[in-house]
């Protein structure tokens, strides 16, 4: 699975995502803006060229720049993931936060409403795959699998993301993609009160 770019076919939306925490939001907005600016500059070069061969060369240069930008953005997202995990670990140790991050869930029969993702979990999996940086995965396996554990907070945001699978790089990219989801959950409720709720989501991807 590789990313391919069509010249001038990048559509960037500059808005604050509901789900993303500040670290991921800043990174994504910054690199979305860089793609937007690069797209404009290459379009100008492309339009100025009358020769077909030179137009093709401009398009190839554009694709090469976008691949490099993807790699640079992924490094920034990995750093954001490290910062988020450190902050969440520190919060877990806070004396005022005694509730276990991944503690035992209430029984489903006790819930007046379960936590849900807008559009359902199939849409959520598709969005994770769309956000997944596949070029970071070096493996001879055709199918990669992991399980994503995470907590849906009372405000519907996602925290405490952990991926459990055999491939470290695949796990890390799955965690990043989950933090980048564009929507918040609707939280779980007990007797009309929102609660924190833990999920386990199996994820597999085909790399043929």
N, CA and C of each residue as an Amber inpcrd file, in Angstrom:
protein
   624
   0.8470000  -1.1920000   0.0000000   0.0000000   0.0000000   0.0000000
   0.8830000   1.2430000   0.0000000   0.8550000   2.0210000  -1.0540000
   1.6430000   3.2350000  -1.1750000   0.7320000   4.4020000  -1.5000000
   1.2010000   5.6180000  -1.1510000   0.4500000   6.8100000  -1.4890000
   0.9040000   7.3360000  -2.8360000  -0.0470000   7.6910000  -3.6970000
   0.2610000   8.3260000  -4.9640000  -0.5210000   9.6260000  -5.0450000
   0.1000000  10.6330000  -5.6480000  -0.4990000  11.9570000  -5.7090000
  -0.7720000  12.3320000  -7.1480000  -1.9230000  12.8890000  -7.3900000
  -2.2390000  13.5100000  -8.6660000  -2.0230000  15.0060000  -8.5180000
  -1.2870000  15.5960000  -9.4560000  -0.9760000  17.0130000  -9.3730000
  -2.2460000  17.8390000  -9.3360000  -2.2700000  18.7800000  -8.3780000
  -3.3800000  19.7150000  -8.2010000  -4.6490000  19.0340000  -7.6950000
  -4.5370000  17.8160000  -7.1820000  -5.7290000  17.1200000  -6.6900000
  -5.7270000  17.0220000  -5.1690000  -4.9510000  17.8830000  -4.5360000
  -4.9130000  17.8920000  -3.0720000  -5.9470000  18.8820000  -2.5640000
  -6.8640000  18.3740000  -1.7550000  -7.8910000  19.2370000  -1.1800000
  -7.6720000  19.2860000   0.3150000  -7.3170000  20.4540000   0.8180000
  -6.9740000  20.6120000   2.2210000  -8.0840000  21.3930000   2.9260000
  -8.5140000  20.8810000   4.0650000  -9.5150000  21.5890000   4.8660000
  -8.8250000  22.0870000   6.1350000  -8.8320000  23.3780000   6.3360000
  -8.2040000  23.9490000   7.5160000  -9.2790000  24.2020000   8.5640000
  -9.3960000  23.2810000   9.4910000 -10.3420000  23.4610000  10.5820000
  -9.8590000  22.6390000  11.7610000 -10.3550000  22.9640000  12.9300000
  -9.9620000  22.2340000  14.1240000 -10.7840000  20.9610000  14.2420000
 -10.0910000  19.8410000  14.2640000 -10.7910000  18.5770000  14.4060000
 -11.3620000  18.4640000  15.8130000 -12.4720000  17.7540000  15.9080000
 -13.1100000  17.5920000  17.2140000 -12.3000000  16.6650000  18.1070000
 -11.6850000  15.6420000  17.5050000 -11.0440000  14.6160000  18.3030000
  -9.6160000  14.9610000  18.7140000  -8.8380000  15.4980000  17.8190000
  -7.4140000  15.5900000  18.0320000  -7.0500000  16.4430000  19.2420000
  -6.0900000  15.9430000  20.0260000  -5.5720000  16.7900000  21.0870000
  -4.6160000  17.8040000  20.4590000  -4.1210000  18.7050000  21.2620000
  -3.3810000  19.8520000  20.7250000  -2.1140000  19.4370000  19.9810000
  -1.3800000  18.4480000  20.5160000  -0.1400000  18.0330000  19.8650000
  -0.3810000  17.5710000  18.4300000  -1.3630000  16.7130000  18.2330000
  -1.6320000  16.1830000  16.9060000  -2.2830000  17.2300000  16.0060000
  -3.1130000  18.0810000  16.5890000  -3.7840000  19.1250000  15.8190000
  -2.7640000  20.0840000  15.2090000  -1.7870000  20.4990000  16.0240000
  -0.7720000  21.4370000  15.5440000   0.0330000  20.8270000  14.4010000
   0.4450000  19.5830000  14.5720000   1.2380000  18.9150000  13.5280000
   0.4490000  18.7850000  12.2390000  -0.7800000  18.2980000  12.3310000
  -1.5610000  18.0610000  11.1250000  -1.8900000  19.3720000  10.4050000
  -2.2900000  20.3860000  11.1430000  -2.6110000  21.6660000  10.5080000
  -1.3970000  22.2730000   9.8160000  -0.2280000  22.1610000  10.4560000
   0.9870000  22.7130000   9.8600000   1.3170000  22.0330000   8.5310000
   1.2900000  20.7040000   8.5000000   1.6770000  20.0000000   7.2830000
   0.5830000  20.0380000   6.2170000  -0.6590000  20.1530000   6.6220000
  -1.7160000  20.3820000   5.6330000  -1.4890000  21.7120000   4.9190000
  -1.0640000  22.7160000   5.6690000  -0.7920000  24.0300000   5.0680000
   0.4080000  23.9520000   4.1250000   1.4420000  23.2070000   4.4980000
   2.6030000  23.0450000   3.6190000   2.2130000  22.3500000   2.3160000
   1.3380000  21.3550000   2.3940000   0.8670000  20.6940000   1.1670000
   0.0940000  21.6730000   0.2800000  -0.7370000  22.4730000   0.9180000
  -1.5190000  23.4630000   0.1840000  -0.6020000  24.4380000  -0.5610000
   0.4290000  24.9380000   0.1110000   1.3500000  25.8860000  -0.5060000
   2.1710000  25.2320000  -1.6140000   2.6570000  24.0080000  -1.3770000
   3.4180000  23.3080000  -2.4070000   2.5640000  23.0230000  -3.6360000
   1.3220000  22.6390000  -3.4030000   0.4160000  22.3690000  -4.5150000
   0.2540000  23.6190000  -5.3960000   0.0970000  24.7850000  -4.7540000
  -0.0500000  26.0340000  -5.5100000   1.1980000  26.3620000  -6.3140000
   2.3800000  26.1810000  -5.7010000   3.6250000  26.5040000  -6.3930000
   3.8690000  25.5800000  -7.5760000   3.6260000  24.2990000  -7.3930000
   3.8370000  23.3580000  -8.4960000   2.8050000  23.5610000  -9.5990000
   1.6070000  23.9700000  -9.2420000   0.5990000  24.2450000 -10.2620000
   1.0320000  25.4140000 -11.1450000   1.6480000  26.4360000 -10.5260000
   2.1460000  27.5630000 -11.3060000   3.2270000  27.1030000 -12.2840000
   4.1560000  26.2730000 -11.7980000   5.2150000  25.7480000 -12.6740000
   4.6300000  24.9090000 -13.8020000   3.6530000  24.0870000 -13.4520000
   3.0290000  23.2070000 -14.4310000   2.3320000  24.0230000 -15.5240000
   1.6150000  25.0540000 -15.1330000   0.8630000  25.8740000 -16.0950000
   1.7800000  26.6710000 -17.0180000   2.9720000  27.0280000 -16.5300000
   3.9000000  27.8090000 -17.3480000   4.5680000  26.9730000 -18.4410000
   4.6620000  25.6710000 -18.2270000   5.3490000  24.8070000 -19.1870000
   4.4450000  24.4910000 -20.3750000   4.9950000  24.6610000 -21.5730000
   4.2630000  24.3120000 -22.7960000   4.6300000  22.9290000 -23.2850000
   5.8190000  22.4820000 -22.9070000   6.3340000  21.1860000 -23.3600000
   5.7680000  20.0610000 -22.4980000   5.2340000  19.0230000 -23.1540000
   4.6180000  17.9040000 -22.4270000   5.6110000  17.1890000 -21.5340000
   6.8180000  16.9760000 -22.0250000   7.8330000  16.2700000 -21.2430000
   8.1780000  17.0590000 -19.9740000   8.2560000  18.3900000 -20.0970000
   8.5640000  19.2180000 -18.9340000   7.4070000  19.2170000 -17.9370000
   6.1580000  19.1680000 -18.4500000   5.0080000  19.0630000 -17.5560000
   5.0640000  17.7690000 -16.7480000   5.4430000  16.6860000 -17.4160000
   5.5620000  15.4020000 -16.7230000   6.6500000  15.4660000 -15.6620000
   7.7740000  16.1590000 -15.9880000   8.8610000  16.3000000 -15.0250000
   8.4000000  17.0820000 -13.7980000   7.6020000  18.1390000 -14.0140000
   7.0600000  18.9130000 -12.8910000   6.1620000  18.0300000 -12.0230000
   5.3480000  17.2250000 -12.6740000   4.4490000  16.3480000 -11.9240000
   5.2330000  15.3220000 -11.1110000   6.3070000  14.7760000 -11.6930000
   7.1430000  13.8170000 -10.9660000   7.8220000  14.4760000  -9.7690000
   8.3020000  15.7220000  -9.9600000   8.9180000  16.4530000  -8.8480000
   7.8990000  16.6780000  -7.7260000   6.6830000  17.0100000  -8.1130000
   5.6180000  17.2330000  -7.1310000   5.3630000  15.9750000  -6.3010000
   5.2520000  14.8390000  -6.9710000   5.0160000  13.5810000  -6.2600000
   6.1650000  13.2600000  -5.3180000   7.3980000  13.5310000  -5.7490000
   8.5710000  13.2740000  -4.9060000   8.5570000  14.1690000  -3.6720000
   8.1990000  15.4390000  -3.8420000   8.1070000  16.3460000  -2.7070000
   7.0400000  15.8800000  -1.7230000   5.9140000  15.4240000  -2.2200000
   4.8310000  14.9980000  -1.3340000   5.2180000  13.7540000  -0.5210000
   5.9440000  12.8300000  -1.1510000   6.3920000  11.6290000  -0.4380000
   7.3500000  12.0250000   0.6840000   8.2740000  12.9480000   0.3860000
   9.2040000  13.4150000   1.4160000   8.4670000  14.1340000   2.5360000
   7.4710000  14.9420000   2.1670000   6.7060000  15.6650000   3.1810000
   5.9400000  14.7040000   4.0830000   5.3990000  13.6280000   3.5020000
   4.7230000  12.6070000   4.3090000   5.6700000  12.0240000   5.3570000
   6.9110000  11.7420000   4.9340000   7.8850000  11.1650000   5.8540000
   8.2400000  12.1310000   6.9680000   8.4310000  13.4130000   6.6250000
   8.7530000  14.4230000   7.6380000   7.5900000  14.5930000   8.6070000
   6.3520000  14.6130000   8.0690000   5.1830000  14.7300000   8.9430000
   5.0880000  13.5390000   9.8830000   5.3910000  12.3530000   9.3850000
   5.2860000  11.1820000  10.2470000   6.2730000  11.2650000  11.4060000
   7.4860000  11.7720000  11.1440000   8.4450000  11.9540000  12.2410000
   7.8840000  12.9030000  13.2980000   7.2370000  13.9730000  12.8370000
   6.6400000  14.9270000  13.7770000   5.5020000  14.2830000  14.5610000
   4.7240000  13.4250000  13.9110000   3.6240000  12.7480000  14.6020000
   4.1340000  11.7200000  15.6110000   5.2430000  11.0600000  15.2910000
   5.8490000  10.1340000  16.2560000   6.2830000  10.8920000  17.5010000
   6.8900000  12.0610000  17.3050000   7.2850000  12.8870000  18.4520000
   6.0640000  13.3300000  19.2540000   4.9870000  13.6720000  18.5590000
   3.7570000  14.0520000  19.2550000   3.2130000  12.8840000  20.0680000
   3.2880000  11.6850000  19.5090000   2.8120000  10.4980000  20.2130000
   3.6050000  10.2880000  21.5040000   4.9170000  10.4600000  21.4370000
   5.7540000  10.3100000  22.6280000   5.3550000  11.3340000  23.6970000
   5.1550000  12.5920000  23.2770000   4.7680000  13.6280000  24.2440000
   3.4210000  13.3170000  24.8900000   2.4740000  12.8590000  24.0810000
   1.1450000  12.5460000  24.6010000   1.2100000  11.3930000  25.5970000
   1.9830000  10.3600000  25.2760000   2.0760000   9.2140000  26.1730000
   2.7510000   9.6000000  27.4940000   3.7800000  10.4510000  27.4150000
   4.4380000  10.9010000  28.6440000   3.4590000  11.7040000  29.5040000
   2.7110000  12.6080000  28.8770000   1.7490000  13.4090000  29.6280000
   0.6720000  12.5360000  30.2680000   0.1840000  11.5470000  29.5220000
  -0.8580000  10.6670000  30.0680000  -0.3120000   9.8170000  31.2100000
   0.9600000   9.3730000  31.0950000   1.5690000   8.6100000  32.1910000
   1.7000000   9.4720000  33.4430000   2.0780000  10.7310000  33.2540000
   2.1920000  11.6330000  34.4070000   0.8320000  11.8980000  35.0410000
  -0.1940000  12.0550000  34.2020000  -1.5440000  12.2470000  34.7300000
  -2.0060000  11.0380000  35.5240000  -1.5870000   9.8720000  35.0650000
  -1.9800000   8.6440000  35.7600000  -1.3800000   8.5860000  37.1610000
  -0.2120000   9.1840000  37.3220000   0.4580000   9.1810000  38.6220000
  -0.0070000  10.3040000  39.5330000  -0.7960000  11.2060000  38.9810000
  -1.2780000  12.3370000  39.7710000  -2.1240000  11.8300000  40.9360000
  -1.8440000  12.3550000  42.1090000  -2.5610000  11.8810000  43.3000000
  -4.0520000  12.1620000  43.2320000  -4.4370000  13.1460000  42.4270000
  -5.8520000  13.4860000  42.2960000  -6.5510000  12.6790000  41.2190000
  -5.8280000  11.7250000  40.6430000  -6.4060000  10.9310000  39.5470000
  -6.2140000   9.4560000  39.8660000  -6.9200000   8.9780000  40.8390000
  -6.7240000   7.6220000  41.3180000  -7.4220000   6.5710000  40.4610000
  -8.3620000   6.9810000  39.6120000  -9.0780000   5.9960000  38.8030000
  -8.1410000   5.3940000  37.7730000  -8.0170000   4.0710000  37.6880000
  -7.1190000   3.4580000  36.7140000  -7.5130000   3.8520000  35.2900000
  -6.4980000   4.1570000  34.4750000  -6.7590000   4.5410000  33.0900000
  -7.4140000   3.3990000  32.3240000  -6.9110000   2.1920000  32.5470000
  -7.4770000   1.0410000  31.8530000  -8.0890000   0.0890000  32.8740000
  -8.8690000   0.6060000  33.7590000  -9.4940000  -0.2000000  34.7860000
 -10.6410000  -1.0340000  34.2430000 -11.3130000  -1.7260000  35.1340000
 -12.4120000  -2.6060000  34.7380000 -13.6070000  -1.7690000  34.3150000
 -14.1690000  -2.1010000  33.1690000 -15.3450000  -1.3980000  32.6740000
 -16.5860000  -1.7610000  33.4770000 -17.5460000  -0.8520000  33.5450000
 -18.8590000  -1.2450000  34.0610000 -19.4700000  -2.3190000  33.1620000
 -20.3230000  -3.1310000  33.7120000 -20.9940000  -4.1410000  32.8910000
 -21.9200000  -3.4360000  31.9020000 -22.0020000  -3.9920000  30.6930000
 -22.8190000  -3.3510000  29.6620000 -24.2750000  -3.1940000  30.0810000
 -24.7460000  -4.1250000  30.8890000 -26.1390000  -4.0450000  31.3290000
 -26.3740000  -2.8560000  32.2660000 -25.2750000  -2.3110000  32.8420000
 -25.3990000  -1.1490000  33.7180000 -25.4230000   0.1580000  32.9350000
 -25.0680000   0.1060000  31.6690000 -25.0090000   1.3280000  30.8640000
 -26.4020000   1.7280000  30.4040000 -26.7030000   3.0020000  30.5170000
 -27.9320000   3.5040000  29.9060000 -27.6740000   3.8750000  28.4400000
 -26.4020000   4.0800000  28.0960000 -26.0200000   4.3470000  26.7090000
 -24.5510000   3.9800000  26.5370000 -24.2640000   3.2010000  25.4820000
 -22.8770000   2.8200000  25.2060000 -22.1700000   3.9460000  24.4560000
 -20.8460000   3.9500000  24.5070000 -20.0690000   4.9200000  23.7350000
 -20.0960000   4.5240000  22.2630000 -20.2740000   5.5130000  21.3880000
 -20.3700000   5.2530000  19.9530000 -19.5290000   6.2520000  19.1760000
 -19.0190000   5.7880000  18.0300000 -18.3060000   6.6840000  17.1240000
 -19.2590000   7.1150000  16.0110000 -19.2720000   8.4070000  15.6450000
 -20.1810000   8.8530000  14.5810000 -19.9790000   8.0600000  13.2950000
 -21.0440000   7.4510000  12.8010000 -20.9410000   6.6340000  11.5930000
 -20.6330000   5.1760000  11.8570000 -20.2910000   4.8450000  13.1140000
 -20.0620000   3.4510000  13.4760000 -18.6000000   3.0320000  13.3880000
 -18.3200000   1.8270000  13.8620000 -16.9500000   1.3350000  13.9470000
 -16.3760000   0.9590000  12.5820000 -17.2040000   0.5900000  11.6270000
 -16.6840000   0.3060000  10.2870000 -16.1150000   1.5740000   9.6580000
 -16.8210000   2.6990000   9.8290000 -16.2990000   3.9700000   9.3370000
 -15.0260000   4.3420000  10.0910000 -15.0130000   4.0950000  11.3720000
 -13.8310000   4.3940000  12.1840000 -12.6180000   3.6090000  11.6870000
 -12.7840000   2.3240000  11.4150000 -11.6780000   1.5160000  10.8790000
 -11.2000000   2.0640000   9.5390000 -12.1340000   2.4620000   8.6800000
 -11.7560000   2.9980000   7.3750000 -10.9700000   4.2950000   7.5360000
 -11.3890000   5.1460000   8.4630000 -10.6690000   6.3990000   8.7000000
  -9.2720000   6.1290000   9.2460000  -9.1390000   5.1390000  10.1170000
  -7.8200000   4.7630000  10.6260000  -6.9220000   4.3230000   9.4770000
  -7.4530000   3.5100000   8.5730000  -6.6550000   3.0450000   7.4350000
  -6.2600000   4.2040000   6.5210000  -7.1790000   5.1530000   6.3310000
  -6.8820000   6.3110000   5.4830000  -5.7840000   7.1870000   6.1030000
  -5.7290000   7.2440000   7.4340000  -4.7500000   8.0690000   8.1320000
  -3.4360000   7.3370000   8.3850000  -3.3860000   6.0650000   8.0810000
  -2.2390000   5.2150000   8.3970000  -1.0830000   5.5130000   7.4440000
   0.1030000   5.7100000   7.9950000   1.3030000   5.9520000   7.1770000
   1.9700000   4.6100000   6.8850000   1.6470000   4.0370000   5.7410000
   2.0830000   2.6720000   5.4200000   3.5710000   2.5800000   5.0900000
   4.1810000   3.6840000   4.6560000   5.5990000   3.6310000   4.2690000
   6.5200000   3.3700000   5.4550000   6.0030000   3.4910000   6.6770000
   6.8190000   3.2140000   7.8610000   6.9090000   1.7180000   8.1560000
   6.1220000   0.9120000   7.4570000   6.0480000  -0.5230000   7.7580000
   6.9540000  -1.2970000   6.8260000   7.9710000  -1.9500000   7.3910000
   8.8840000  -2.8030000   6.6310000   8.7100000  -4.2300000   7.1280000
   7.9810000  -5.0020000   6.3670000   7.7120000  -6.3820000   6.7740000
   7.3750000  -7.2130000   5.5420000   7.7500000  -8.4800000   5.5780000
   7.4120000  -9.3900000   4.4880000   6.0030000  -9.9410000   4.6250000
   5.3700000  -9.7090000   5.7540000   4.0130000 -10.2060000   5.9580000
   3.0260000  -9.4260000   5.1020000   2.0910000 -10.1400000   4.4980000
   1.0720000  -9.4990000   3.6780000  -0.0400000  -8.9000000   4.5210000
  -0.3470000  -9.5340000   5.6440000  -1.4190000  -9.0580000   6.5160000
  -0.8360000  -8.7560000   7.8890000  -1.0670000  -7.5440000   8.3470000
  -0.5950000  -7.1160000   9.6560000  -1.7980000  -6.9240000  10.5700000
  -1.6240000  -7.3150000  11.8510000  -2.7290000  -7.2260000  12.7940000
  -2.2620000  -6.6050000  14.1060000  -3.1760000  -5.9220000  14.7650000
  -2.9460000  -5.4140000  16.1130000  -4.2920000  -5.2440000  16.7970000
  -4.2590000  -5.0320000  18.0960000  -5.4660000  -4.6790000  18.8430000
  -5.2390000  -3.3360000  19.5000000  -6.1600000  -2.4150000  19.2700000
  -6.0790000  -1.0810000  19.8330000  -6.9130000  -0.9990000  21.1050000
  -6.2590000  -0.6940000  22.2050000  -6.9560000  -0.4460000  23.4660000
  -6.9480000   1.0520000  23.7140000  -8.0800000   1.5940000  24.0870000
  -8.1570000   3.0270000  24.3380000  -9.3340000   3.3340000  25.2550000
  -9.2980000   4.5230000  25.8240000 -10.3500000   4.9770000  26.7320000
 -11.1120000   6.1120000  26.0730000 -12.4330000   6.0120000  26.0730000
 -13.2830000   7.1240000  25.6710000 -13.6320000   7.9050000  26.9360000
 -13.1750000   9.1620000  26.9710000 -13.3730000   9.9760000  28.1560000
 -14.8100000  10.4990000  28.2330000 -15.1100000  11.1760000  29.3210000
 -16.4760000  11.6810000  29.5420000 -16.8960000  12.7040000  28.4950000
 -15.9000000  13.3840000  27.8780000 -16.2270000  14.3600000  26.8450000
 -16.1660000  13.7620000  25.4420000 -15.9450000  12.4440000  25.3480000
 -15.9050000  11.7700000  24.0550000 -14.5450000  11.7230000  23.4050000
 -13.5320000  12.3220000  24.0220000 -12.1820000  12.2780000  23.4620000
 -11.5330000  10.9330000  23.7650000 -10.4760000  10.6390000  23.0160000
  -9.7620000   9.3700000  23.1670000  -8.4630000   9.6170000  23.9150000
  -8.1640000   8.7490000  24.8920000  -6.8960000   8.8020000  25.6090000
  -6.3690000   7.3850000  25.8010000  -5.1330000   7.3080000  26.3160000
  -4.5410000   6.0310000  26.7490000  -4.5470000   4.9780000  25.6450000
  -4.1530000   5.3900000  24.4580000  -4.1400000   4.4710000  23.3140000
  -2.9480000   3.5340000  23.4200000  -3.2170000   2.2460000  23.3190000
  -2.1710000   1.2280000  23.3130000  -2.4860000   0.2100000  22.2190000
  -1.5010000  -0.0710000  21.3680000  -1.6630000  -1.0840000  20.3290000
  -0.8680000  -2.3230000  20.7230000  -1.5140000  -3.4770000  20.6620000
  -0.8770000  -4.7380000  21.0410000  -0.8120000  -5.6490000  19.8270000
   0.3740000  -5.7540000  19.2580000   0.5880000  -6.6090000  18.0940000
   2.0520000  -6.9750000  17.9830000   2.4020000  -7.7820000  16.9690000
   3.7580000  -8.3160000  16.8480000   4.7420000  -7.3240000  16.2460000
   4.2570000  -6.3210000  15.5060000   5.1480000  -5.4150000  14.7950000
   5.1050000  -4.0360000  15.4620000   6.2520000  -3.5940000  15.9810000
   6.3050000  -2.3290000  16.7290000   5.9090000  -1.1510000  15.8500000
   6.4380000  -1.0810000  14.6180000   6.1470000   0.0490000  13.7360000
   4.6680000   0.0900000  13.3770000   4.0840000  -1.0720000  13.1250000
   2.6570000  -1.1320000  12.8080000   1.8340000  -0.6590000  14.0050000
   2.2200000  -1.1060000  15.2050000   1.5150000  -0.6690000  16.4170000
   1.5670000   0.8420000  16.5700000   2.7520000   1.4170000  16.3770000
   2.9220000   2.8630000  16.5630000   2.1020000   3.6540000  15.5520000
   2.0950000   3.2170000  14.2930000   1.3130000   3.9200000  13.2810000
  -0.1910000   3.7860000  13.5420000  -0.6100000   2.6460000  14.0710000
  -2.0230000   2.4660000  14.4190000  -2.4190000   3.4130000  15.5480000
  -1.5350000   3.5880000  16.5400000  -1.8160000   4.5140000  17.6410000
  -1.9330000   5.9450000  17.1280000  -1.0170000   6.3420000  16.2450000
  -1.0650000   7.6960000  15.6810000  -2.3630000   7.9140000  14.9130000
  -2.7230000   6.9430000  14.0750000  -3.9460000   7.0700000  13.2640000
  -5.1770000   7.1960000  14.1490000  -5.2040000   6.4740000  15.2710000
  -6.3520000   6.5480000  16.1730000  -6.4480000   7.9410000  16.8110000
  -5.3110000   8.4910000  17.2170000  -5.3190000   9.8380000  17.7940000
  -5.7080000  10.9000000  16.7640000  -5.5340000  10.5940000  15.4800000
  -5.8400000  11.5580000  14.4180000  -7.2870000  11.4920000  13.9280000
  -8.0840000  10.5990000  14.4840000  -9.4750000  10.5010000  14.0270000
 -10.1600000  11.8650000  14.0640000 -10.9550000  12.1880000  13.0390000
 -11.5070000  13.5360000  12.9210000 -12.7240000  13.8190000  13.8030000
 -13.2880000  12.7990000  14.4270000 -14.5100000  13.0010000  15.2130000
 -14.3290000  12.5010000  16.6360000 -15.0920000  13.0660000  17.5450000
 -15.1680000  12.5480000  18.9020000 -16.2250000  11.4570000  18.9930000
 -16.0800000  10.6030000  19.9890000 -17.1230000   9.6550000  20.3550000
 -18.2630000  10.3940000  21.0600000 -19.4030000   9.7660000  21.0670000
 -20.4130000  10.1190000  22.0650000 -20.1310000   9.2100000  23.2540000
 -19.9760000   9.7570000  24.4660000 -19.5160000   8.9450000  25.6080000
 -20.5730000   7.9700000  26.0950000 -20.1210000   7.0270000  26.9030000
 -21.0360000   6.1050000  27.5780000 -21.6980000   6.8180000  28.7560000
 -22.9040000   6.3710000  29.0940000 -23.6610000   6.9720000  30.2050000
 -24.1730000   5.8830000  31.1440000 -24.2110000   6.2170000  32.4230000
 -24.9140000   5.4190000  33.4250000 -25.8620000   6.3640000  34.1700000
 -27.1410000   6.0800000  34.0810000 -28.1690000   6.9070000  34.7440000
 -28.0210000   8.3880000  34.3860000 -27.7720000   8.6500000  33.1040000
 -27.6880000  10.0230000  32.6340000 -26.3690000  10.7280000  32.8960000
 -25.3960000  10.0260000  33.5070000 -24.0970000  10.6250000  33.8090000
 -23.0230000  10.0390000  32.8980000 -22.2460000  10.8600000  32.1830000
 -21.1920000  10.3290000  31.3130000 -20.0800000   9.6870000  32.1320000
 -19.5330000   8.6120000  31.6200000 -18.4640000   7.8950000  32.3090000
 -17.3230000   7.6240000  31.3310000 -16.1610000   7.2840000  31.8830000
 -15.0230000   6.8430000  31.0740000 -15.2250000   5.3730000  30.7360000
 -14.9130000   5.0090000  29.4880000 -15.1890000   3.6330000  29.0620000
 -14.0490000   3.1320000  28.1810000 -13.6150000   1.9160000  28.4440000
 -12.4870000   1.3240000  27.7340000 -12.9620000   0.4690000  26.5640000
 -12.2430000   0.5810000  25.4320000 -12.5570000  -0.2070000  24.2470000
 -11.3480000  -1.0240000  23.8100000 -11.6270000  -2.1340000  23.1300000
 -10.6020000  -2.9330000  22.4690000 -11.0510000  -3.1300000  21.0180000
 -10.2450000  -2.6420000  20.0720000 -10.6190000  -2.6650000  18.6640000
  -9.5920000  -3.4500000  17.8490000  -9.9560000  -4.6340000  17.3290000
  -9.0380000  -5.3610000  16.4360000  -8.8580000  -4.6060000  15.1310000
  -7.6240000  -4.6080000  14.6050000  -7.3360000  -3.9140000  13.3510000
  -6.3860000  -4.7620000  12.5220000  -6.7260000  -4.9620000  11.2590000
  -5.8360000  -5.6800000  10.3380000  -5.7740000  -4.9320000   9.0250000
  -4.6010000  -5.0040000   8.3650000  -4.4130000  -4.3320000   7.0800000
  -3.6740000  -5.2760000   6.1290000  -4.0930000  -5.2070000   4.8670000
  -3.4880000  -6.0260000   3.8170000  -2.4680000  -5.1770000   3.0660000
  -1.2140000  -5.6280000   2.9900000  -0.1460000  -4.8640000   2.3540000
   0.2620000  -5.4310000   1.0060000  -0.6250000  -6.1250000   0.3420000
  -0.3030000  -6.6580000  -0.9920000  -0.2410000  -5.5340000  -2.0060000
